[in-house]
Amino acid sequence: MGKIICLMGKSSSGKDTIYKRLLEQDNIKLKEIVTYTTRPIRAGEQDGVEYHFTDEAGYQQFLDAGSIIEMRVYNTCNGEWRYFTVADEDIDLSSQSYIMITTLEGYKKIKEFYGKEKVIPVMIELDDGIRLQRALDREKIQDNPKYEEMCRRFLADAEDFSLRNLEEAEISQKFNNNDDLEQCLFNIMTYLKTNI
């Protein structure tokens, strides 16, 4: 029986890097669940890789079809951006385990949809100063840097990933990505081998 690994953490905590490295592992075969967003594509991103990029009309079609598992909307400095997960034939837990990056609220909805026993949370932590510098460095290379949105996300993360919210979601296992990415990956792999 397959599982869904929900990789979570504040913005710029290293989720994308860890996600890619976990997909490369030979001893745990994981398949990607690529979620959808209505936000504009960033420099260096590819449609169908980081996200399926769509627009409000595309989102409405999935909503009308009843195929959205979870959705969150952010009122950004650049308008509303939606992020959502779609239930489709690409997810088959009878034969495959999957990995996806999501939010704490997304994790709770996915756990509700598939059942607690089929979903494994992986929470990444990183020092706030390091995260802020990484976010700034990433934003600087964009064609049109959105510093206000970067700051909004940084501040929103403090509430979204508060201790109270983590406890409500029953997440106690966290993985520190401050000093050594390889050690962080090793700790995650050990955890996953035990739980898949």
C-alpha positions as CSV (number, residue, x, y, z in Angstrom):
1,M,0.0,0.0,0.0
2,G,1.4,3.4,-1.0
3,K,1.6,6.5,1.1
4,I,1.5,10.2,0.4
5,I,4.4,12.2,1.9
6,C,3.5,15.8,2.5
7,L,6.6,18.0,2.6
8,M,5.9,21.2,4.5
9,G,7.8,24.2,5.9
10,K,8.0,27.9,5.9
11,S,8.9,29.7,2.6
12,S,12.6,29.4,1.7
13,S,13.2,26.6,4.2
14,G,14.7,24.3,1.5
15,K,11.5,22.3,0.6
16,D,12.2,22.4,-3.2
17,T,15.8,21.1,-2.8
18,I,14.8,18.4,-0.3
19,Y,11.8,17.4,-2.5
20,K,14.1,17.0,-5.6
21,R,16.7,15.0,-3.6
22,L,14.0,12.7,-2.2
23,L,12.8,11.9,-5.7
24,E,16.4,10.9,-6.6
25,Q,16.6,8.3,-3.9
26,D,16.9,4.7,-5.2
27,N,15.9,2.9,-1.9
28,I,12.5,4.7,-1.7
29,K,10.7,5.1,-5.0
30,L,8.5,8.1,-4.9
31,K,6.3,9.7,-7.6
32,E,5.5,13.4,-7.8
33,I,2.1,14.9,-7.2
34,V,2.4,18.2,-9.0
35,T,-0.2,20.7,-7.6
36,Y,-1.8,23.6,-9.4
37,T,-1.5,27.3,-9.0
38,T,-3.0,30.4,-10.5
39,R,0.1,32.5,-9.6
40,P,2.4,33.7,-12.4
41,I,5.3,31.4,-13.3
42,R,8.7,32.6,-12.0
43,A,11.9,32.8,-13.8
44,G,13.5,29.3,-14.0
45,E,10.2,27.4,-13.3
46,Q,8.6,25.0,-15.8
47,D,4.9,24.2,-16.2
48,G,4.2,20.7,-14.9
49,V,7.4,20.6,-12.9
50,E,7.1,23.0,-9.9
51,Y,3.4,23.4,-10.5
52,H,0.7,23.1,-13.2
53,F,0.2,26.8,-13.9
54,T,-3.3,27.7,-14.8
55,D,-5.7,30.7,-14.5
56,E,-8.9,31.4,-12.6
57,A,-11.0,29.8,-15.4
58,G,-8.9,26.6,-15.2
59,Y,-9.4,26.6,-11.4
60,Q,-13.2,27.0,-11.9
61,Q,-13.3,24.0,-14.2
62,F,-11.7,21.7,-11.6
63,L,-14.0,23.1,-8.9
64,D,-17.1,22.5,-11.1
65,A,-16.0,18.9,-11.7
66,G,-15.6,18.3,-7.9
67,S,-12.0,17.2,-8.3
68,I,-10.3,19.6,-5.9
69,I,-9.0,17.9,-2.7
70,E,-7.7,21.0,-1.1
71,M,-7.2,24.6,-2.0
72,R,-5.8,27.7,-0.4
73,V,-6.0,31.3,-1.7
74,Y,-3.6,34.0,-0.8
75,N,-4.5,37.7,-1.2
76,T,-1.1,38.9,-2.4
77,C,0.1,42.3,-3.3
78,N,-0.4,41.2,-6.9
79,G,-4.0,39.8,-6.6
80,E,-5.4,36.5,-5.5
81,W,-3.3,33.4,-6.1
82,R,-4.7,29.9,-5.6
83,Y,-2.8,26.7,-4.9
84,F,-4.7,23.4,-5.1
85,T,-4.5,19.7,-5.4
86,V,-6.6,17.7,-7.8
87,A,-7.8,14.1,-7.3
88,D,-7.3,12.3,-10.6
89,E,-6.2,9.0,-12.0
90,D,-2.5,10.0,-11.6
91,I,-2.7,9.1,-7.8
92,D,-3.0,5.3,-7.3
93,L,-2.0,4.4,-3.7
94,S,-2.5,0.6,-4.4
95,S,0.9,0.4,-6.1
96,Q,2.8,3.6,-5.6
97,S,4.0,6.1,-2.9
98,Y,3.9,9.8,-3.7
99,I,5.5,13.0,-2.5
100,M,4.2,16.6,-2.7
101,I,4.9,20.0,-1.2
102,T,2.0,21.5,0.6
103,T,0.9,23.7,3.5
104,L,-0.2,22.7,6.9
105,E,-3.8,23.3,5.9
106,G,-3.3,21.3,2.7
107,Y,-1.8,18.4,4.7
108,K,-4.9,18.3,6.9
109,K,-7.2,18.2,3.9
110,I,-5.2,15.5,2.2
111,K,-5.2,13.5,5.4
112,E,-8.9,13.9,5.7
113,F,-9.4,12.9,2.0
114,Y,-7.1,9.8,2.0
115,G,-7.1,8.8,5.7
116,K,-4.5,9.4,8.4
117,E,-2.8,6.0,7.8
118,K,-2.0,6.9,4.2
119,V,-0.4,10.3,4.7
120,I,3.1,11.0,6.2
121,P,4.0,14.6,7.3
122,V,7.6,15.8,6.8
123,M,8.1,19.2,8.4
124,I,11.2,21.2,7.5
125,E,12.6,23.8,9.8
126,L,15.2,26.5,9.2
127,D,16.4,29.5,11.1
128,D,14.3,32.6,10.2
129,G,17.4,34.8,9.4
130,I,18.7,32.2,6.9
131,R,15.2,31.9,5.4
132,L,14.8,35.6,4.9
133,Q,18.2,35.9,3.2
134,R,17.4,33.0,0.9
135,A,14.1,34.5,0.0
136,L,15.7,37.9,-0.7
137,D,18.4,36.3,-2.9
138,R,15.8,34.3,-4.9
139,E,13.6,37.4,-5.4
140,K,16.5,39.5,-6.6
141,I,17.0,37.3,-9.7
142,Q,13.4,37.6,-10.8
143,D,12.6,39.7,-13.9
144,N,10.2,41.7,-11.8
145,P,11.0,41.2,-8.1
146,K,8.0,41.2,-5.7
147,Y,9.6,42.2,-2.4
148,E,6.3,43.2,-0.8
149,E,4.9,39.7,-1.5
150,M,8.1,38.1,-0.2
151,C,7.7,40.0,3.1
152,R,4.0,39.2,3.3
153,R,4.7,35.5,2.9
154,F,7.5,35.6,5.5
155,L,5.2,37.2,8.1
156,A,2.3,34.9,7.2
157,D,4.4,31.8,7.8
158,A,4.8,32.7,11.5
159,E,1.1,32.3,12.0
160,D,0.6,29.5,9.6
161,F,3.2,27.3,11.2
162,S,2.7,28.4,14.8
163,L,3.2,25.8,17.5
164,R,-0.6,25.8,18.1
165,N,-1.3,24.9,14.5
166,L,1.4,22.2,14.4
167,E,-0.1,20.6,17.5
168,E,-3.6,20.8,16.1
169,A,-2.3,19.0,12.9
170,E,-0.6,16.4,15.2
171,I,2.8,17.1,13.8
172,S,5.6,16.5,16.3
173,Q,8.4,15.2,14.1
174,K,10.4,18.0,12.6
175,F,13.6,18.0,10.5
176,N,16.2,20.8,10.9
177,N,17.8,22.1,7.7
178,N,20.0,24.8,9.4
179,D,23.5,23.4,9.1
180,D,23.8,20.2,7.1
181,L,21.5,19.3,4.2
182,E,22.9,15.8,3.9
183,Q,22.2,15.1,7.6
184,C,18.7,16.5,7.2
185,L,18.1,14.2,4.2
186,F,19.5,11.2,6.1
187,N,17.1,11.9,9.0
188,I,14.1,12.2,6.7
189,M,15.0,9.0,4.8
190,T,15.4,7.1,8.1
191,Y,11.9,8.4,9.1
192,L,10.4,7.4,5.8
193,K,11.8,3.9,5.7
194,T,10.3,3.3,9.1
195,N,6.9,4.7,8.0
196,I,6.4,3.5,4.4
